[in-house]
Every structure is written in C-alpha cells, then in structure tokens.
Amino acid sequence: WTYIGGGDGESAFIDRTNNLNIVTSDPNGTHRLSVDGGINQHTLNGNGIPEGTLFFSPIIQDPNVSTTCYAGGRADLYKSTNYLDAVTNTHLWTSIGTPQGTGGIIRFAIYPSNSMIIYTLKENAVSKTTDGGANWTDVTGTLPLATIYPTNIAISNTDPNKLWIVFSGY
C-alpha cells in the first residue's frame, strides 16, 4: 500500500477510462490530480474554482464524459471539462449555477445515463437540474431538514425522479 493523498473520508475517484488518472481530496476542498498512478500530483484548485469550502468538499467524475468532473463544497456547483489539463495548469472551472439552500453543497449526484440531471444536497435544501445547471428547482418537499442533518444523496439507476437521502443520527 502507498499513501497518495486524501484524508478524513474525503471524496476521490479513479478515472474509469485510465486507472493512472487519480483524483484525491484533502479536507476543505484541496483537490489533486495524478496522471501517473499517484507518483506525481497536480493541484485542481484555482482556475475558476473559489477557495472557502466546506470541510468535506465532494468531487466526482462525470458518469458519461470521462474528461469532465464536478466539485461541490461551495454555494455553487463547479464543472471542469478539462480537469486532466491540471498537469499544465491550464484546466478551467466554471460555475453551473447556485442550487437552492444556504451554505455549501454537502453532496451531489449525477444521473448515470444523463449528465444533465443533477441533484444537490445542502443543509436546508435538495435541488434538481434537468438542463445541466442552467435552472435549479427546489425538490426538498417534506424532508425534515430543519430537524436533522443530511449527509448523502443517491439517484436510482433506472428512474431519475427517484432518490435517497441519508441523514446523520447524532
């Protein structure tokens, strides 16, 4: 085993098309890319993505386009269509909108067969976009967000209107 980064249960991913491409995270939104299996690392921060994140700041690869990834932990959801260019520090991040709710995005999920459908989870709201972030709709409904803290979200693999929300027990 070799430690290559990350900590405190932060998010990470290995590129499903090239297992040498690895993205790791440290607390407070410090994201790094390795294109050589973890030997060398390049920052994914900057270049349009702001500092000042939640302690846990999720980052995930797009389920359909392997050269695209998304980062939460901020009020807006950020997208990079060229995150692999972090090797030359020419990658760019753009906001794809501000979902409903206050604070940063705790978690988010992308529908596996349509990357235009994304759900975000904030402390007091669940939001959905069906157009890749151009428009966000509050879909919180009757969830008890005022009394219990949400910690995770998942979308059904077969129904983009079915999702699960996990709440903490303490």
Secondary structure as UniProt FT lines:
FT   TURN            8..9
FT   STRAND          13..14
FT   TURN            16..17
FT   TURN            19..20
FT   STRAND          22..26
FT   TURN            27..29
FT   STRAND          30..34
FT   TURN            37..38
FT   STRAND          42..43
FT   TURN            47..48
FT   STRAND          59..61
FT   TURN            66..67
FT   STRAND          69..71
FT   STRAND          78..80
FT   HELIX           83..88
FT   STRAND          94..95
FT   STRAND          107..110
FT   TURN            112..113
FT   TURN            115..116
FT   STRAND          118..122
FT   TURN            123..124
FT   STRAND          125..129
FT   TURN            132..133
FT   STRAND          137..138
FT   TURN            141..142
FT   TURN            145..147
FT   STRAND          150..155
FT   TURN            160..161
FT   STRAND          163..167
//
